[in-house]
């Protein structure tokens, strides 16, 4: 079991939700990959044209100070685990546990066992006790890290076109720093970084395609 601030769990998920493939007929992409690597929590999504990867570390400086930080040990000693949850389940998790901005440090516990993710909020947080059990979809989620690594060489470009709606979704990521674009060529992923905890990518529009 790991302990995560409410705003960080809902935040990493909300960061990647706009980049999930919307059609449930393609379950390997209509999902969010959640990972605990022993040190950090990761949320990943892709719709084939874009990649989103948001992370949280227990030592990250909070956006706001809270007394919860004085009495809570963030993170945990869980062995690494990976789960894939549907887009609908990810949206429901964010909706159920989201709190006002001043309450973003209220602790949640996250556990992965017996093929399901369990998120809990205890009554002693001052809020109604909640529990949500979400099944692991066991989907064959793409290796988005490899996709990013395979196109990590920066190259100069004279100009690129992007689907405007697809590009605008990066504006929905928590604005913790200016958005930086790194171009890797006219036909390869353009990398997107927003602070140290969000990495993404977007494919340029090919010649002859509608640039929206």
N, C-alpha and C positions, 0 to 999 in steps of 0.2 A: 504494500500500500504506500502511496505517495500523497503528500499534502501540497496543495497548489492554491494560490490565491484565486478567488472567484474570477476576478478580472483577467487573470492570465490564462486560465483554462478557457473561458468563453472567448477571450481575445484571440488566442492562437487559432481557435476554430473559426471565428468570424473572419479573421484575416484571409483564410483560404476558401471559404464557402463560395465566393463569386467565381472561382476558377474550377469548380466541379462540373463535369459533364452532366447536363441536366436530364438526360434520358435514362430511366431505370432499365431499359432494355440492354444497356451496356454496363453491367454491374461492376466491371473492373475499373471503370472511370466514374461511375455515379456514386462516388464514395469519398471519404476522407480517411487517410492513413494516419493513425495515432501511434507514436512510438515513445517509449521511455528507454533511453540507452544506458541507464545507470546513473547518469548525471543530469541529463537535459530531457525536456519534453518537446516532442516534435509533432507538427501537424502538416500534412502534405496533400496536395490535390493537383489534378491536371485534367484538361479537357482536350488534349492533343495539340492545341494551338498555344496553350499557356501552361506555365508551371508556377505553383505557389508553395512556399516552404517557410513556415513560421515556427519559431522556437522560444522556449523559456528555460532559464537557468535559475536555480534557487538563490544564487547570489546576485541576480540582477537588481539594480536599484529600482525601487518602486516609483511609479509616477506620482503617488501621494503617500505621505507617511501615515501610519495607522498603529494603534495600540496592539493590533493583531500581530504585528511584527515583533513585539516584545515578548509575546507568550507562545509563539508558534515556531516550530522547527520546520522549515520548508523543505520540500523534496522527500527523500526517504531512501531506504536501503534495498528497495526492490531490485531483483535481477532484471536485466533488459527484457522488454516484451514489446510486441507489435500487434495491433488490432486494426481492422478495417471496418468502418461503420458507414451505413448508407447516408446519402445526403439528407434524407428526411430525418434520420436519427440525430445527425449532427445539428441540424436546425432546431430540433426539439430540445436537445441538450442546452444549446445557447439560450433558447427562449425560456426554459424552465428555471435555469440558475442565474440568469443575468440580474444584476442588482444596480441600484443607482451609483453614479460615479464616485461618491464619497465612501461607498461600501465595497470597493473593488478588492480590498485585502481580506475580506471574510474568507476563512479557510474552507476548502473542499477536500475531500479525500477521493482518490482515484485508485481503483484496484482492478487488476485483470486476472481472472481465474475462471476455470471451467468454461472457457470459450466465451466469456462476456466481460464487458467493461462495466464496472459499477461505480457510480459517482454519488457521493453522499454529502449532505450538509447537516451537521448536528444541531440539536435544539439549543445547545449552550452558546451558539454564535449570536443569539438574539433574534434569529429568524426561524420560521417554521422548518422543522426537520423535513428533509427531502431525500429520496433515494430514486435513482434511475438506473435500470439495468438495460444494457444495450448489447445485443449479440454481435459477435465477430462474424463478418460475412465471409471470411476466408477467401476473399477475392484475390486474383493474381494482379496486384497493383503494379504498374510500371515502375522500373528503377529510374525515378526522376533524377536522382543524384548523378547517375551515369550520364543521362541526357545533358545535364548541366556541365559536367566535366568534359564531355566530348565536344562541347562548343564553347570552350573557355578562352580561346585565343583571340585577343582583341585585334580587330582589323579596321582600317579606315574605310569609310563609305562616303560616297558623294551625297546620298540621300536615301531615305527609306520611307515606305508607306506602311501604315498599320490600320487594322480595323479599329475605328475610333471607339466603338462601344467596348471592345475587348481591352483596349489600352486604358479607358476610363475606369475600369474596375480596380486598377491598382490604386486609384484615389480613395478606395474604400478601406484600404489597409490602414491600421492605426498609424497616424502621421508622427512617428517618433523622430524622424529626421527627414531631410530633403530626399526626394527620389533620385537615384542615380541610374543612368542607362549606360551599358557597355556594349558596343557593337562588335559582332564577331563575323560580319560579312553580310552580303545582300540576301543570302538564302539560308542563313542559319539563325538560331535563336539569339535574340537580343536580351541580355541579362538585365535584370531590374533588382536594385538593392534599396531598401528603405530601412536605414539604421543597421545595427549589427544583428538583428534578430529576424529579419525578413529577407529572403532571397527568392527571386522569381525569374521568369523569362516569358517572352512572347515572340511568336514567329512573325516576320514581316509579311506583308501581302505580296504575293508573286505577281509578276507582270500579267495583266489581263484579268486579274481578280478584282472584285469590287472592294474598294478601300473603305467603304462605309464612312 
